[in-house]
């Protein structure tokens, strides 16, 4: 794939090579040292048994329009987009890249967890924690921080990021996109080389899996992402980070997943082994939580995680 703009020719290889040096300019920041994943007891058992973390395909998640929330507003507001490129050409490139991002992005959803607030988030129990009858898996997030999962180490096999929340409006989408472009424009590359349409569209659309409607803002979600489409476009990236993920397509239920084996990866400088990661299991506040705590304790003992702490959430569920 190539794009012409102002007499300059760029391949998509150039664009992603550039993106490797721009993640901090895009405002990627670290989060706290503990994360929690709200899920069912059955999923906890599957994670312990398989020693893998499963990422779901973004187009098959609860809101398959997530990638479109940002892109639609941006396309509508291109006249407010402060770039010196043809708007129709940008629109065409965004549409092409959006389809690839929407269909080939895999995500695992988490929240920050603080021992000063041990019971978790009520809205997350309702939406993701089996209506309060599931569990929250608390892990050490130090090796999942953006500063550790760097593209220079793993070539986008996994990214981690905070989700940005914006209203469903033209101005919100264009304000976010213009802020990104302003940040990127400060880099030396763009002071020497002009933007190309494909470059700009790719860099902006890379943000779309990390933007949701502000009605979900209370979730304060942290996402782990895998962009499978990049591997097909750039097979040379397979040399670094290829052993981190395995695409399950389709799974027995007909859906598509990516599995991240939970293991020590000394070649990349981080340890994702469950023995190190798993710190606590929070028992959801609905139903017979004491009985479920005993069930989880038996499960942890079975898989040799007897050292893992269990906390029963005391939030008032209705």
N, C-alpha and C positions, 0 to 999 in steps of 0.2 A: 504494500500500500504506500502510495506516494502522494504528496500534495504540493502544488505550486502556489507560491504567493510572493509577489514583489520580485520575481526572477529567481528566488531561492528554492532549492529542492531539498526536502527533508524526508527521510523514511521514518516509519514508526519506531525503528530501532533508536534513532536519534532522540525521539520524544521520551521513551522510557529511560534511556541513559540519562537524559536531563532530569527526569523525575527523581532519580536516585539522589540527586543533590538538592532537591527542593522540599523534602518532607518537613524539615524544620521551618522553612519559609512559609509553608502552608499552615503553620500553627499547631503542628503535632506536639502534644505535651504528654509527659508521664502522668500516671495516676497513683492511687494509694497502693500500699504493699499487700492488700488483701482484696480479692474479688469474690463475688458470690454468684452462682448460677442457680436459678430457680427451676426445678424440674420435678419429675415423679420419682418415687422410690424405685420403680422398674428401670428407669434410665440410669439412676445411680448404680444399680446392680450391674447393668450392662457395661457401664464405664469401668467399674472395678474388675469385671470378668475379662473384658477385652483389652483393658489398659489403653484405650483410645478415646479421643474426644471427637465427636461427630459434628461437622458443620453442615447446615442445611442450605439448599439452593435458594437464593434470595427471591427468585420468581415463584417459589412454591411456599413461601412463608405466609404468616397471617395476613400481611398487607402486601400483595405483589406489586402494588403501585409505588413502593418506597423509592425506587430509583427515579420514578417519574415526578415525584413531589418537587424536587429541586429543578429538574430539567424542564418541566412544563412551564414553570414560572420564569425560568431564564429565557426560554425560547419566546415566550410572550413579551418579555421585556428587553429584547435585544436592542431596541433603540436607546435604552438606558445603559447599555453595556459599553463601557468606555474603552473601546479598542478601535484601532484604525484598520479594520479589515472588513471585507464585504459581508454584510449581515446574512444574506441568503446562503453564502458558502459556509459560514459558521453554523447556520441552522442545519444544513445538510450533513455536515460532519458530526454534529452533536447527535443527530438522529441515528446515524450509522453506528457511532460508538456506544450510544445508549443501549441499543439492542444487544450488543456484545456484553456490556457491563451487566445489564439486567439478567441475562440468561446464564452467564458464566461466573457470577460472583457467589461465593459460599460464605456463610456467616455463622458465628456462635455468639450468643448474646449474654452479657454479664453486667453486674453493677458493682460499684465500689462497696466495700464492707468495712465497718469500723466496730471494734470491740466495745466502744462507748455506746453504740446503738445495735446491740446484739440480735434484736428480734427481726431485722430485715424490713423490707418495704411492703406495706399493705397492698398497694396496687400491683406489685410484682407477684405476691402470693396469689392474688385473684386471677391475674392474666396467665401466669406461667408456672406457678407452683401448685398445680392440681387443685385450684380453688382453696388453697390453704391446707390441703391434705398431703402435700408432697414434701420435698426437702430443698434446702439451700446448700449447695456444695461450696464451701469456703476454701479458697486456695491461696497460696503464696504467689503473688503476681509479679515478683521481681523480674523473672525471666521473660514475662510477657510484655514488659514495658516497651513503648516505642523506641526508647533509646537502646534497647537490647535486640529487638527484632528488626534490625536495620537491613535495608535492601543490599548494602554492600556485603553483608554476610550471607543472606538467604535469597536474594533476587526475587523478592515479592512472593515467596512461597506462603508467608503469613504476614499480615499487617495487623497492628492493633491501634485503635483510635477511639476517642470520645465521639459520641454522636452529637451533631449540632441540631438544634431544634428551631425551626422558623415557621411563621404563619404561611398559609396557602395564599400567597400574594405575589404579584409581579415584583414589587419593590423589595420584598424580603429576599427573593432569589437573586435578583440582580445586585443588591447590596452585598450579599455574601460572595457572589462571583467577582464583583469588582474589588472587594477586599483581597481575595485570593490573587487576582491579577496584580494588584498593587504590591503585595508582598513579593510575588515572584519577579516583578519588574526591577526590584532592587538588586537582584542577583547579577553578577558580572556578565553572565551569558547574554542576558537580554539588553544589556547596555551596548553590547558589541553586535549581536545578531538580532535582526527583527523577528517578531512573532511570525510563525506560519499558522494558517488556519487549523491544520490538523493538530499541530502542537498544542495550541490553545484549547481546542475542543477536548483533546485527550486529557490534558491536565485538569481542566475544569470538571469533566465528567468523572474523573477518578474520585471526586469528592461525593458524588451522588449516593453511593451506598452508605454514606456516613451522615446523611441528612434526613430528618424525619419532621413530621408536622409537630408544631409546638403543643398540640393537645396531649402529646405523649411525654412532655418535658419532665414530669415527675419521675419517670423511669430512670433518668440520668444514666443512660445505657453506655456501656463500653463494648465495642465490637472487636472480635477477631475475624479477619477476612482472608479469604483465599480467592484470587482471580485466576480461574483455570484458563480463560481465553488467552491470557498472555503467553502461556506455554505453547499454545498452538501457533500463535503469531511469531513468537521468537523461540524456536526450539533450542537455540544455543544457551538459553537460560537454564536448561535442565541440568547443567553441570553443577549448579549450586542450589541446594535446598530441595532437590528432586526427591530425596528420601524422606522428607518431612511429611508429605501428604500422599494419600492414595484415593483416587476418585472411585466412588461406588456408583455406577451409572448403568442401568437403574438398579435400585435396591429391590428386595422382594415386594415391597409395598408400592413399587412403581415410581418412587421419588428418587431424586439424585442427591448424593451426599459426598462429602470429602471427609476422610478419616485422618486424624492426626495421631500417630502412635505416641503415647506418653512414655518417653524414654529419656535417657541422658544423651545429649548430643555434644560431646566434647569438641567435635570438629567445628561447631558453630559457636561454642562458648556459652551454652546454656544447658540447664538440667531440667527436663520436663517429666522426670520420673514421679509417679503418684506418691511414692513414699516421701518425697521431699515436698511436693505440691500440696497435698491434702492436709488441711489444718483443722477443719471443723465441719460437722454436719448440723445444720439448723433444721429442726423439725417444725413443719408448718403448724399454725395455730388452730386449725379446724379439727373437729372430730376428736377421737381418742388419741391424743398426741402422746400420752405415756405409753400406750400399747405400741404405737408406731416407733417410738424411740427405742423400745426393746427390740423391735424387728430390725431396725437399722444397726443397733449394737451387734446383734447376731450376724448380720451381713458383714459388718466391718471385721469382726473376729474371724469369720470364714476366710476372708481375703487378706488376713494378717495385717489389719490396720487397727489393732486394739488400742494403739496409742492415740488415735484420733478422737478429739473432743466432740461431745454431743451437747447441743443446747436446744431446749424447747422454747419456741417463740411464744411470747405472752401477749401478742397483739390481739385486740378484740375483733374477731371476724364475725360477720353477720350473714 
